[in-house]
Amino acid sequence: MKLTKFLFLPIWLLTVASSASAQIYANGGPATLSDLNPGIAVVELFTSEGCSSCPAADRLLEAIFEDARNKGLRIFPLSYHVDYWDHLGWKDPYGDKAFSNRQRAYAMHFRDHRVYTPQMVVNGQEGFVGSDRGQATTKIRQAIQNPAQVEVELTAEASDESVEVQFQLSEPKPGKLMMVAIVEDGIEHTVTKGENSGRKLKHVHVVRALEAYPLGDQTTGSVHIPWREDKQGPLAVIAFIQDGESFEMYGAATTTWE
């Protein structure tokens, strides 16, 4: 499987969100926090199979995903596997330099210039140790208290070698980027070398492909993602709107395809 690279722009961005029709973030039961405060929390984890501290963060991301799904909260986890651990004994098969570059862009934006794993970033505004449950809970709670500025609706259709994603926005966001990712859930992989040698690791919402679409005045559009299915678990599309310099997030959605 070929991993689609980021579109290089002045500063990287990426986020996640949910549409009402999304199957992997099911709403149900009594009113939830998302009904009262329809905000989003895009939770980005920078991780690596070569890092012995990362499995704890992977498990935390899985717990965040399960909580979002069970409670109907608009919380959207993304797992980026970086490549800078690859020369230390184990090459992460899900790693990519583009994800390392995105993390470095965050480090410049946060002005601390620290690049480490595991690192978690919520709504593009602050980074912290990716296994810190307390920090994650606080930052996510703060994020979902602010209503999303734009509602995003998605549909997706897959062919043998690509996925075509159609989007519709509640209002235009000229000058921003629509980022569209294919994520894979439920990956289990045995590591045979490096710090995690002999461990069977589980990953959720691993980013496997990503495209950037510059937005103009339009409220509808489509994004073409080259893709050949090579998967263990379920696939989904996650799309999100983010500013390329401030990293502010405006809205997002997720959907699946047959």
N, C-alpha and C positions, 0 to 999 in steps of 0.2 A: 504494500500500500504506500502510495506517495503522499507525504504530508504537504498540504498546501501552505505556502509561506505567507507571512504577513505582508501586506502592502506597506512599503517603507514610506513613512510620512514624517513631518518635522518632529513629532513626539508620538509614541505609541499610545494606543488606547484599546481598551477592551472591557466589556461588561456583559451582563446577563439579565434576562427578565422573563416574564411569564405572561401568556395570553389566557383569556378565559377558557379557551378550548384546549389548553395544554393537558395532555393526559398524565404527564409525570409529576405535575403539581396539582393534585386533585383537591378541589374544594368540596366541602360537605359538612352536614351537621349544622349546629347553631352558628350564629355570627362569630367571626374570628377577628383578630386584630386587623387583618387585611381588608375586611369590610369597613372598618371604622377609619383606618388610616392607610389608604391604598398606596403606600410607598413600596420601594424595592430595595433589596440589599443584594448587590452583586459581590459574591465572596470569592476572591481569587487566591488560590493557594499555589505557591511556587515550591516544588518538591522534586525529589529524585530518588530512584531506586538505589542509588549508590550511597545514600545518606542514612546513617543508623538512627538519627533523630526524626526522620520523616514519617515512618509508619504511624507514630502517635498522631501526627497532624493529619495523615490520611484518614485515620479512624475518626478524628474530630469532624472532618469535612463530611464524612459519611453520616455522622450523627446529625449534623446541621441539615443535610439533605433529607433525612428521614423525618426530622421535626417539621421541616417546611412542608413536606408532603402530607404528613398526618394532620397538621393544624391549618392547612390551606394558606400558609404565609407565602408572600412573594419574595422568597429568599432563593438565590440562584448560585449554586457552587460551580466553580470552574477549577480544574486541576491542570496546571501547566508543569510539565516535566522539563527541567532545564538540562543543559548539556555540559556544564562546567565540572560536573563530577565524573564525566566519562573517562578521563585519563587517570583516575585513581583506583582502578581495579575492576570496574563494572560499567559497561556501556548501557545506559538506559534505553530500551527499545522505543520508548515513547517520548524521549527527549528531543529537543530541537533548539538550535541556536537562536531562532526567532523569539522563543519564550524567554531565554536568558536576556536577550536584548530588551524585551519588554520590561523585565524586572529591573534592569539597569536604568531604564528611562524613569521608572518609579523612584529609584534611589536618587537620581538627579532632581526629580521634582520635590521629593521630601527633604532634600538638602542634607541628608546624613551620609549619602554616598555608600551606604552599606548594602552589600549583596550577599545574602545568606539563605540557607534552607534549614528548616522550613520557614517560609514567610507567608503571612496572610495579609491581604489588603481588602478592605471593605469599601465599596463605592469609589474606589480610586483616590481616597483622601488620606489614608494613614496606614503604615505598615507595622506589623508586630510579629512576635514569634508565633508560628503557625499552629503550635500545639497548645497555646494559651486559651483555655476554654473561657475563662473569665473575661479576658479582653474581647474575644470573639462575641460573646453574649452581649456585652455592653455596646460594642460598635454596631452590631446588627440591630439591636433594639433602637438605637439612635437613628439608624438609617431608615427603618421602615416607618418611623413616625413622620417623615416628610413625604407628602404625596408626590408621585411621579409627575413630571412636567408634561410628558407625552405618553399617550397610550399607543401601543404597538400591536398590530395583528399580523399573524404569519400563516402562510400555507407553504407546504413543501412537496415537491414531486421528484422522485429519484428515477434515473435511467441506469443503464449498465455502467456508465463511466462518470456520472455527475449528479449533483442535486441542484435543482432550481428552486430558489426560495423567493416567494412573492411577499412583499410587505406593504402595509398600509398604516399611515400615521394619523393621529387625530389632528395634528397641525404640523406645518413645515418646520424644519430645523436647519436652515441653510448654513453652510460652513461647518457643520458637524459631520461625524462619521457614523454610518451604520456598519457595525461589525457583526459578522455572521460566522458562527462556529458550528462545526459538527463535533458533538461530544459522545463518548462511549461510556457506558455504565457497567458496573459489575465485573471489571477485569480482575483476574487472578493470575499471578505470574510468579514463578519460582526463580529466585536469584541464586546464582551458583558461585559468584565471586564478590570481592569487595566487602564493605562493612556489614551488609545484610546477607552474606553468604549462607545458604541453607534455609533461608526464610521464604515462605510463600506469602507474597504481599497482595493485598486487595486494594483496588483503586476505583473511585467513583468519579463520574463526569470528567473524564480525561479528554482534553482538547486534542482532537486528531486532525482537524483541518480548520483553517480560518481565512476569511476574505474581508477586506475593507472596502466599503462603498461610500465615496464622498457624497454627501447630501446637498442638493440645491434647493430650489423652491418647491419641488414636488412633494406630494404626500403619498405617492405610490411608486413602486419600483420593483426590480427583481435583481437577485444576486446569483451568479452562476458559480458553483463550487465543483471543480474537478474532484472526482471521488470514485474509488472502487471499494466495495465493501470487503473488509478484512477484519472481522470482529469476533469477540467472544460474547459480548453482552448487548443490551439494547442501545440503539442510537437515537439521538435527538438533535434538533437544531435549536441553538440559542442565539438570539440577535439582541443587540443593545446599541444605544446611541450614547456617544461620549465625545466630549470636547478633546481635541488633540493637544491642547496646551495646559489647560487647567485640570484635565482628567475628570471633570464633573460629569456625572451621569444623569441622563434625562428620562430614559424609559427603556423598556426591553420586553421581550416575549420569547416563548419557547413553544415548539411544536414537534411532532413526529411525522413520519411518513410510512406508508405501507411498503 
